[in-house]
Structures are given as C-alpha cells and as structure tokens.
Amino acid sequence: MTRFDDAALLSDRFRQHAAVCSSPLYAALMTAMADDWDAGGPVRAVCAGWEHAQPGSVVQLRLLAGLHRVVLRGEAPALAAYYRNVGGTLAPEDAWPVAQTVIADHVDELRDGLALAPQTNEVGRAAALAVGLADAVWRTGTGRVRLLEVGASAGLNLLVDRYAVRLDDGRVLGDEASPLLLDGAHGPVEPASFELVERRGCDLSPVDAGAPEGATLLSSYVWPDHAHRFERLQTALAIARTDPPRVEAASAGEWLEQVLAERPDDDVLTVVWQSITRMYWPAEELARVQAALDQAGRRLPRLAHVAMEYGAAEAGAQLTVDVWRGGAPDGARTLVAGVHDHGLPVTLHDGVRVG
C-alpha cells in the first residue's frame, strides 16, 4: 500500500504517487499536475482548499477521475487520444499540454468532483471473496449463504456467484458459464458449492450500477492504461443491470448492527465481506464493526467474516477468514492468502488448504 506524508505539500504528494504509479499516463499527468500546482496553473484553481486534506483522500486520483469522466463523455477527443481504454494510442508523456487545456476548460466541474471519494468497486476482488467463501463453507459445512458487504459501492462483488473464478487446476468457483472470468486464484482450493439466499450491502454513497451515470462514475476511477480492468468492470456492470444488487446508504457499524440482528434460518451461513475499507474508517467505526461481529457471533448459528485488507506495509493486502459456530469463535484459521490490490492474483499462504 502506498502512503503519503501528512505534512507534504499537495504537489509533493502528487510527485510521490507518480514515482510508484503503475499507470504510465497517470504517472506523467501527476508529475505535470505537481508542476502546474507550483506554477499557479489550473490545477491550483481546481484544488484550492484541499492543501491540507488527509493523505488518504488522494486528491490526485479524484482530479484524474474527474478528467477521465470528461473523456468518457466524449467531450475531449484530443485528450482521449492518450487514453488506452477508449482506443488512444499516443505516448503518455506527451499528454499534459492537452490535459492542461481540458482542466482549464472544466475548472468548476473538476473542483466539484473532488468531493467524490474514489470508488472503483474493483471486481477483481470478487476472486478473494470467492476463495474466502469457499473456506467458510467448507469449515461450517453450510452452503446456503446470506452475503452482507460493508463499503459495497455499487455492490458488484455481491454478484460473486455470477462470475467465474478459475483455479490452478482449471476448475471454477462460481458460474462456469459466466461472461466474466477472473483468472488468478492460486493454491490448493477445493471448489465449494454455495447458494446465495440473500445479498445486501451498505455504503455511505451507494452507486446505482444500473444507471448510466453510475457506470460512468465507476469507470472514471479505473486507470486508463489498465484496459483489462476497464473491460472487466464493463462486463460486471452488464451482469448487474439484469438484477442490480441492493445497496443501502448507511455507515458500516450502524448497518451491521441492524442486519445482524435479523436471525436467518438455522441452516444459513451469514458472511460479512469487506475489501480495502478499513483504511477509510475512523477508530470508533472500526470498534463498532468489530463489536457488531463479536455480538452476532455469540448469537447466530453460523457467522463468517471475510476481509481483504492491508496488513503490514510490506505484506500488502491479505485475505482473512474468521468463523463463529454455535456462539463461539473458531480460531482454526485467520490469515488465508495474499492478494493484489486489484484482487488478482489471490495466492494461498504456505500450508493453507481450502476444502
């Protein structure tokens, strides 16, 4: 996980991120944005007032997403020529003069867009969820699942059973006939059969996956060089449009307290799922979520918490699975796999088997 210095100038944060960014286009644009900020150009007009924003707010990505939305709407064809996801082929390092003009022409819109927190709703993370679900199903012996996601955005990962997650041996978790194939689950995983009897999520700002505006918003947070991620998202959105998942506007702790108070049938496994949300929660929210889980674990017949979150800085994202059965925690397993930030690959840790 990349962390940025709290005390650094906004332009310094842009440069720090550019130095580690895996998108050549965004690395070039962030470096030029930093210079433009220092020179008092249109980037300063857009970002004025955000000088002391928390590093986790990633102002640079909010600005780039707003710029991307202009491109996706077809309003900046000259800039689109640098965006691989819409067919652009020009060299990233030459994009800034064109981007600077587009920023100057859309200052008010881009400034308003900074209020929108990034929501990629990264579908690749469904591979981690599928592996975690399989682990929980095998450990509890229960394949009827009530899936609850906190920080769900548009809820695309709640559709995990409608995707195909391919294992090393060619077998699949989920729907073998799905148009969305997630290839990159590594390690000894025995496919588990499960049925989602309920799927619900919450988010502070839910995105409507079935609306064109929602699709554009989510697409704008995917880096243009990562065409495979862009295509993956478009496929997931097409699947979601047939039966959009239910995502309610609520904070994680408050929502979990309410939905976990509902007792499912005794043969149902309740699974709470989250991915890269913890870093955005204040300490009191973290405590409230954990308390809701502990309380529900003592009361529900079966509960699992599947989480893809950052561990130690050098370890990257980790998949963990915690299970409660019969009112008590099952401490047999917590750490399961290492996971790429975007979800793929998912690699089981040494000595871990699922199934």
C-alpha positions in Angstrom: 0.0 0.0 0.0 1.3 3.5 -0.9 1.3 6.0 1.9 1.9 9.7 1.6 3.5 12.1 4.0 0.8 14.0 6.0 3.0 17.2 6.1 3.9 17.1 2.4 2.7 19.8 0.1 0.0 18.7 -2.3 2.4 18.9 -5.2 4.9 16.7 -3.3 2.1 14.1 -2.8 1.4 14.2 -6.5 5.1 13.5 -7.2 5.4 10.8 -4.6 2.4 9.0 -6.1 3.7 9.4 -9.6 7.0 7.7 -8.6 5.2 4.5 -7.7 2.2 4.6 -10.1 1.7 1.6 -12.4 -0.1 3.7 -15.0 2.4 5.5 -17.3 -0.3 8.0 -18.3 -1.2 8.9 -14.7 2.4 9.0 -13.6 3.1 11.5 -16.4 0.0 13.6 -15.6 0.6 13.6 -11.8 4.1 14.8 -12.3 2.9 17.6 -14.6 0.0 18.4 -12.2 2.5 18.9 -9.4 4.5 21.4 -11.6 1.3 23.1 -12.6 0.3 23.5 -8.9 3.6 25.0 -8.1 3.3 27.4 -11.0 -0.2 28.5 -10.1 -1.9 27.0 -13.1 -5.4 25.5 -13.5 -4.6 22.6 -11.1 -4.2 25.1 -8.3 -7.6 26.7 -9.3 -9.2 23.2 -9.1 -7.5 22.0 -5.9 -7.6 25.3 -3.9 -8.8 24.5 -0.4 -7.5 20.9 -0.5 -4.0 21.8 0.6 -4.3 20.1 4.0 -6.6 17.2 3.0 -5.7 13.9 4.7 -3.3 11.8 2.5 -5.9 9.1 2.3 -8.2 11.4 0.4 -5.9 11.0 -2.6 -6.8 14.4 -4.2 -4.7 13.5 -7.3 -6.9 10.5 -8.1 -10.1 12.5 -7.5 -8.9 15.1 -10.0 -7.8 12.5 -12.5 -11.1 10.7 -12.2 -13.0 13.9 -13.0 -10.8 14.4 -16.0 -11.5 10.8 -17.0 -15.2 11.5 -16.9 -14.9 14.3 -19.3 -13.1 11.9 -21.7 -15.7 9.2 -21.2 -18.4 11.6 -22.1 -16.7 12.3 -25.4 -16.1 15.9 -24.7 -12.2 15.8 -25.0 -11.4 13.9 -28.2 -7.8 15.3 -28.3 -7.2 14.0 -24.8 -8.9 10.7 -25.5 -6.1 10.0 -28.0 -3.9 9.3 -24.9 -6.4 7.1 -23.1 -5.9 3.4 -23.9 -9.3 2.3 -22.6 -11.1 4.4 -25.2 -8.7 3.5 -28.1 -6.0 6.1 -27.6 -2.5 5.2 -28.8 -0.4 8.4 -28.3 2.5 8.5 -26.0 1.6 9.2 -22.3 4.5 11.6 -21.8 3.0 14.0 -24.4 -0.4 14.2 -22.9 0.0 17.1 -20.4 -0.4 20.2 -22.7 -3.8 18.8 -23.9 -4.8 17.7 -20.4 -3.9 21.2 -19.0 -6.3 22.8 -21.6 -9.1 20.4 -20.7 -8.6 21.1 -16.9 -8.7 24.9 -17.6 -11.9 24.5 -19.5 -13.6 22.4 -16.7 -12.4 24.0 -13.5 -15.8 24.2 -11.8 -16.8 20.7 -12.7 -13.4 19.2 -11.6 -13.4 21.2 -8.4 -16.9 19.9 -7.5 -15.8 16.4 -8.4 -13.1 16.5 -5.7 -15.9 15.9 -3.2 -16.4 12.4 -4.6 -14.4 9.7 -2.9 -12.8 7.2 -5.3 -15.0 4.1 -5.8 -13.6 1.7 -8.3 -15.7 -1.2 -7.0 -12.9 -3.3 -8.2 -14.4 -6.6 -9.5 -11.2 -8.5 -9.4 -11.6 -8.6 -5.6 -14.5 -11.0 -6.1 -11.8 -13.6 -6.6 -10.7 -13.1 -3.0 -14.3 -13.2 -1.8 -14.9 -16.5 -3.7 -11.9 -18.1 -2.1 -12.9 -16.8 1.4 -16.5 -18.0 0.8 -15.3 -21.5 -0.1 -13.2 -21.6 3.0 -16.1 -20.5 5.2 -18.5 -23.0 3.5 -16.1 -25.9 4.0 -15.4 -25.0 7.6 -19.1 -24.7 8.6 -20.5 -27.4 6.3 -23.1 -24.9 5.1 -23.7 -23.9 1.5 -26.7 -21.6 2.0 -25.2 -18.1 2.4 -26.5 -14.7 3.4 -23.9 -12.3 2.0 -23.5 -8.9 3.6 -21.0 -6.4 2.3 -19.9 -3.2 4.0 -18.4 -0.4 1.9 -20.1 -2.0 -1.1 -20.1 0.9 -3.5 -22.4 -0.4 -6.3 -22.4 -3.9 -4.9 -20.7 -5.6 -7.9 -18.8 -8.0 -5.7 -22.1 -9.2 -4.2 -22.6 -10.9 -7.5 -19.7 -13.2 -6.9 -21.8 -16.3 -7.7 -22.4 -14.9 -11.2 -18.7 -14.7 -12.0 -16.2 -17.5 -12.8 -13.1 -17.6 -10.7 -10.7 -20.1 -12.3 -8.4 -22.2 -10.1 -5.0 -23.6 -10.9 -6.4 -26.9 -12.0 -8.9 -25.3 -14.3 -12.0 -25.8 -12.1 -14.1 -22.8 -11.3 -15.7 -21.2 -8.3 -19.0 -19.6 -9.2 -20.7 -19.8 -12.6 -18.7 -21.7 -15.2 -20.8 -20.1 -18.0 -20.2 -16.5 -16.8 -19.0 -14.0 -19.4 -16.7 -12.6 -16.6 -13.7 -14.8 -16.0 -11.4 -14.0 -13.1 -8.2 -15.9 -13.6 -5.6 -16.0 -10.9 -6.6 -18.0 -7.8 -3.5 -19.9 -6.8 -3.1 -22.7 -4.3 -4.9 -25.9 -3.1 -8.6 -24.7 -3.3 -11.3 -27.3 -3.5 -14.4 -25.7 -5.1 -17.3 -25.4 -2.7 -20.9 -25.3 -3.8 -22.9 -22.4 -2.3 -26.2 -20.7 -2.9 -26.7 -17.0 -2.1 -30.1 -16.9 -0.4 -29.7 -13.2 0.3 -27.2 -10.4 -0.9 -27.2 -7.0 0.6 -24.7 -4.2 1.1 -24.2 -0.7 2.5 -22.1 2.3 1.6 -22.0 5.9 2.6 -22.6 6.9 -1.0 -24.1 3.9 -2.9 -23.7 3.9 -6.7 -26.5 2.7 -8.9 -24.9 0.0 -11.0 -27.9 0.0 -13.4 -27.8 3.7 -14.2 -25.6 5.2 -17.0 -24.3 7.9 -14.5 -23.3 5.2 -12.1 -21.5 3.2 -14.7 -19.6 6.4 -15.8 -18.6 7.2 -12.3 -17.2 3.8 -11.5 -15.4 3.7 -14.9 -13.8 7.0 -14.2 -11.8 5.6 -11.3 -10.2 2.8 -13.3 -6.8 3.9 -14.7 -7.0 4.3 -18.5 -3.8 2.2 -19.1 -5.5 -0.8 -17.3 -7.7 -1.7 -20.2 -8.3 -5.2 -18.8 -9.7 -3.8 -15.6 -11.9 -1.4 -17.6 -13.3 -4.3 -19.7 -13.8 -6.4 -16.6 -15.8 -3.6 -15.0 -18.0 -3.1 -18.1 -18.8 -6.9 -18.1 -19.7 -6.8 -14.4 -21.9 -3.8 -15.0 -23.7 -5.6 -17.8 -24.4 -8.5 -15.4 -25.6 -6.2 -12.7 -28.1 -4.5 -15.0 -30.1 -7.7 -15.2 -30.6 -7.7 -11.4 -28.9 -4.8 -9.6 -27.7 -5.7 -6.1 -29.3 -4.0 -3.1 -27.0 -1.4 -1.5 -28.3 0.9 1.3 -27.0 4.3 2.3 -25.5 3.7 5.8 -22.3 3.5 7.8 -20.8 0.1 8.3 -21.2 -0.2 12.0 -24.8 1.1 12.2 -25.9 -1.1 9.3 -24.3 -4.3 10.6 -25.9 -3.8 14.0 -29.3 -3.7 12.3 -28.9 -6.5 9.7 -27.1 -8.9 12.0 -29.9 -8.5 14.5 -32.1 -10.4 11.9 -31.8 -14.1 12.5 -31.7 -16.2 9.4 -32.8 -19.9 9.1 -30.6 -22.2 11.2 -29.1 -23.8 8.0 -27.9 -20.4 6.7 -24.3 -19.1 7.0 -24.1 -15.4 7.4 -21.0 -13.9 5.7 -19.9 -10.3 6.2 -17.5 -9.2 3.5 -15.3 -6.1 3.1 -12.4 -5.1 0.8 -10.0 -2.2 1.4 -12.4 -0.3 3.6 -10.6 -0.3 7.0 -8.2 2.4 6.0 -11.0 4.9 5.5 -12.8 4.2 8.8 -12.1 6.2 12.0 -11.2 4.3 15.1 -14.7 4.4 16.5 -16.1 2.9 13.3 -13.6 0.1 13.4 -14.5 -0.7 17.0 -18.3 -0.6 16.2 -17.9 -3.0 13.3 -15.8 -5.4 15.4 -18.3 -5.2 18.3 -21.2 -6.0 15.9 -19.4 -9.0 14.6 -18.5 -10.3 18.1 -22.0 -9.9 19.3 -23.5 -11.6 16.3 -21.0 -14.4 16.6 -22.4 -15.2 20.0 -26.0 -15.2 18.8 -26.1 -16.5 15.2 -25.8 -20.2 14.5 -23.0 -19.6 11.9 -21.1 -16.4 11.0 -18.0 -15.7 9.0 -16.1 -12.5 8.4 -14.2 -12.5 5.1 -11.9 -9.5 4.7 -9.4 -8.3 2.1 -7.5 -5.6 3.9 -3.9 -4.3 4.1 -1.7 -5.8 6.8 1.8 -4.7 7.4 3.0 -2.2 4.8 5.5 -4.7 3.3 2.9 -7.5 3.2 0.4 -5.8 1.0 -3.3 -6.9 1.0 -4.3 -10.0 2.9 -7.3 -12.3 2.8 -8.6 -13.3 6.2 -11.5 -15.5 7.2 -12.8 -15.7 10.8 -15.6 -18.1 11.7 -18.0 -18.3 14.6 -20.1 -21.5 15.2 -22.6 -22.2 17.8 -21.9 -18.9 19.6 -18.1 -19.3 19.8 -15.2 -18.3 17.6 -13.4 -21.0 15.6 -9.8 -20.0 15.9 -8.5 -22.6 13.4 -7.8 -20.0 10.6 -7.5 -16.3 10.2 -4.8 -15.5 7.6 -5.5 -17.3 4.3 -3.9 -15.6 1.3 -2.0 -12.7 -0.2 -4.0 -10.6 -2.6 -3.0 -8.0 -5.2 -4.6 -4.5 -4.6 -6.9 -5.1 -7.5 -7.8 -8.6 -6.4 -5.8 -10.8 -8.8 -3.9 -12.9 -8.1 -5.0 -14.5 -4.9 -2.3 -16.7 -3.6 -2.8 -19.0 -0.6 -0.1 -18.8 2.0 2.2 -21.8 2.5 0.5 -24.6 4.4 -3.1 -23.3 3.8 -5.6 -25.5 2.1 -9.2 -24.7 1.4 -11.5 -27.7 1.4 
